């Protein structure tokens, strides 16, 4: 599935009508950084938009609203990538439920993240960051299974399995931990809390309306 650019433009126009704040296309991320009120959508607003949608929160700042702009296969590994966009065209790109790239965030951006599975509970990873072309940082990931948790969204209540992934970069002696909540019925990721890298931005992401398969 791939949305045409005209549909993307329409989605942003629709998005602009959901709140007075979106009249200024530069409002979304600046408000997230400066600490304005959360964007809160009603179930009716979410249902009426003909696009998948999600909430994102950056470094515990204001909650922002994003829509799915593109869903297409990564030509390098055949995995589906879901590209979510804010009203000011910042982008969050997920693959397999994990954040693999960001575009247009203030400060650091994740240029790319790749994973090489070793076992079901451990694998190697490589992170690239911008600005300053900080490429090729290799890390080790350890995954642990947590308990079952209920995640409520405006449209659904999900029974989920929580996973924790610890990412260790020996070369720079740093560790950070990401968290994921996966729907037990569909296997899709419902929520995640991830860091772009060591001592970098935290992204909390909650899917409101899931993409079509």
C-alpha positions as CSV (number, residue, x, y, z in Angstrom):
1,X,0.0,0.0,0.0
2,X,1.3,3.4,-0.9
3,X,-0.5,6.7,-0.6
4,X,-0.3,9.2,-3.4
5,X,1.1,12.6,-2.7
6,X,-2.4,14.1,-3.3
7,X,-3.9,12.0,-0.6
8,X,-1.1,13.0,1.7
9,X,-1.9,16.7,1.0
10,X,-5.6,16.0,1.7
11,X,-4.8,14.3,5.0
12,X,-2.8,17.3,6.1
13,X,-5.7,19.6,5.1
14,X,-8.1,17.4,7.1
15,X,-5.7,17.4,10.0
16,X,-5.6,21.2,10.0
17,X,-9.3,21.3,10.7
18,X,-9.1,19.1,13.8
19,X,-7.8,21.9,16.1
20,X,-7.2,25.6,16.0
21,X,-3.5,24.9,16.6
22,X,-3.1,23.3,13.2
23,X,-3.9,26.5,11.4
24,X,-0.2,27.2,11.8
25,X,1.7,24.4,10.1
26,X,4.7,25.0,12.2
27,X,2.8,24.7,15.5
28,X,3.0,21.0,16.2
29,X,6.7,20.3,17.1
30,X,7.2,23.8,18.6
31,X,4.4,23.2,20.9
32,X,5.7,19.8,21.8
33,X,9.1,21.4,22.7
34,X,7.7,24.5,24.5
35,X,5.2,22.6,26.6
36,X,1.8,23.7,25.3
37,X,-1.4,21.6,26.0
38,X,-1.8,18.1,24.6
39,X,-3.6,17.6,21.4
40,X,-6.6,15.4,22.2
41,X,-8.8,13.9,19.5
42,X,-12.3,12.6,20.0
43,X,-13.2,9.1,18.8
44,X,-15.5,10.7,16.2
45,X,-12.6,12.9,14.8
46,X,-10.3,9.9,14.6
47,X,-12.9,7.7,12.9
48,X,-13.9,10.4,10.4
49,X,-10.3,10.8,9.2
50,X,-9.8,8.3,6.4
51,X,-6.2,7.6,7.4
52,X,-4.4,5.7,10.1
53,X,-3.4,8.0,13.0
54,X,-1.4,8.1,16.2
55,X,-0.3,10.2,19.1
56,X,3.4,11.1,19.6
57,X,5.0,12.6,22.6
58,X,8.6,14.0,22.5
59,X,10.7,14.1,25.7
60,X,7.6,14.2,27.9
61,X,6.4,17.3,26.1
62,X,3.0,18.0,24.6
63,X,1.1,15.2,22.9
64,X,0.9,15.7,19.1
65,X,-1.3,14.1,16.5
66,X,0.2,12.4,13.3
67,X,-1.3,10.6,10.3
68,X,0.0,7.8,8.2
69,X,1.6,9.3,5.1
70,X,3.1,6.2,3.4
71,X,3.2,2.5,3.9
72,X,5.7,0.7,1.6
73,X,8.2,-2.1,1.6
74,X,11.8,-1.4,2.5
75,X,13.6,-2.5,-0.7
76,X,16.6,-3.6,1.3
77,X,14.9,-6.2,3.4
78,X,11.3,-6.5,2.2
79,X,9.8,-5.3,5.5
80,X,6.9,-2.9,5.6
81,X,7.8,0.6,6.7
82,X,5.1,2.9,8.1
83,X,5.8,6.6,7.8
84,X,3.8,8.9,10.1
85,X,3.8,12.6,9.5
86,X,2.9,15.6,11.7
87,X,1.2,18.8,10.4
88,X,4.6,20.5,10.0
89,X,6.0,17.5,8.1
90,X,8.1,15.9,10.8
91,X,8.2,12.2,10.1
92,X,8.5,9.1,12.3
93,X,9.3,5.9,10.4
94,X,8.6,2.5,11.9
95,X,9.6,-1.0,10.8
96,X,8.5,-4.1,12.6
97,X,7.1,-1.9,15.4
98,X,10.4,-0.2,16.0
99,X,11.4,3.3,15.1
100,X,14.1,3.2,12.4
101,X,14.2,6.8,11.2
102,X,13.1,10.4,12.0
103,X,13.0,13.4,9.8
104,X,12.5,17.1,10.8
105,X,12.8,16.8,14.6
106,X,14.6,19.5,16.6
107,X,18.2,18.6,17.4
108,X,19.1,15.0,16.8
109,X,17.4,12.8,14.2
110,X,17.7,9.0,13.7
111,X,19.1,8.6,10.2
112,X,18.7,4.9,10.3
113,X,18.7,1.8,12.5
114,X,19.2,-1.8,11.3
115,X,19.0,-5.0,13.2
116,X,20.7,-8.4,12.7
117,X,18.8,-11.1,14.6
118,X,21.0,-13.6,16.5
119,X,18.5,-15.3,18.7
120,X,14.9,-14.6,19.7
121,X,16.2,-12.6,22.7
122,X,19.4,-10.9,21.4
123,X,20.8,-9.4,18.3
124,X,23.2,-6.7,17.0
125,X,22.1,-3.3,15.8
126,X,23.6,-0.3,14.0
127,X,22.5,3.3,14.5
128,X,23.2,6.3,12.4
129,X,22.4,9.9,13.5
130,X,22.2,13.4,12.1
131,X,23.4,16.1,12.3
132,X,27.2,15.6,12.0
133,X,27.1,12.3,10.2
134,X,27.5,10.1,13.3
135,X,27.3,6.8,11.4
136,X,28.1,3.2,12.1
137,X,27.5,2.9,15.9
138,X,27.1,-0.8,16.6
139,X,25.2,-2.1,19.6
140,X,23.9,-5.2,21.3
141,X,20.2,-5.6,22.0
142,X,18.8,-7.9,24.7
143,X,15.1,-8.5,24.8
144,X,13.0,-9.5,27.8
145,X,9.3,-10.3,28.1
146,X,7.3,-8.5,30.7
147,X,3.8,-8.9,31.9
148,X,0.5,-8.5,30.1
149,X,-0.9,-5.0,30.2
150,X,-4.1,-3.3,29.0
151,X,-3.6,-0.3,26.7
152,X,-6.6,2.0,26.3
153,X,-6.9,4.3,23.3
154,X,-9.9,6.5,22.2
155,X,-11.1,3.7,19.8
156,X,-10.0,0.5,21.4
157,X,-8.9,-1.4,24.5
158,X,-6.0,-3.7,23.8
159,X,-4.7,-6.7,25.7
160,X,-1.0,-6.5,25.1
161,X,2.3,-8.2,25.9
162,X,5.0,-5.9,27.0
163,X,8.6,-6.2,25.8
164,X,11.7,-4.4,27.0
165,X,14.8,-4.1,24.8
166,X,18.1,-2.9,26.3
167,X,20.5,-1.5,23.8
168,X,24.2,-1.4,24.8
169,X,26.9,0.5,22.9
170,X,30.3,-0.8,24.3
171,X,32.3,1.6,22.2
172,X,30.8,4.6,24.0
173,X,29.9,2.8,27.3
174,X,26.2,3.6,27.2
175,X,23.0,1.7,27.7
176,X,19.4,2.8,27.1
177,X,16.1,0.9,27.3
178,X,13.1,0.8,24.9
179,X,9.6,-0.5,25.7
180,X,7.0,-2.0,23.4
181,X,3.4,-3.1,23.9
182,X,2.2,-5.6,21.3
183,X,-1.5,-6.6,20.8
184,X,-2.0,-10.2,21.7
185,X,-4.8,-10.6,19.1
186,X,-3.2,-9.0,16.1
187,X,0.5,-9.1,16.9
188,X,0.7,-5.4,16.0
189,X,2.6,-2.9,18.0
190,X,0.1,-0.6,19.9
191,X,2.5,1.5,21.8
192,X,6.2,2.1,22.2
193,X,8.6,4.3,24.2
194,X,12.0,4.6,22.4
195,X,15.1,6.6,22.5
196,X,16.8,7.9,19.3
197,X,20.2,7.0,20.8
198,X,22.4,7.5,23.9
199,X,21.3,10.7,25.8
200,X,19.0,11.6,22.9
201,X,15.3,12.3,22.4
202,X,12.7,10.0,23.8
203,X,9.6,9.3,21.6
204,X,6.4,7.9,23.0
205,X,4.1,6.6,20.2
206,X,0.6,5.3,20.5
207,X,-1.4,4.1,17.5
208,X,-5.0,5.3,17.5
209,X,-6.3,3.9,14.2
210,X,-4.2,1.0,12.8
211,X,-3.1,0.9,9.2
212,X,-4.9,-1.4,6.8
213,X,-3.1,-4.6,6.2
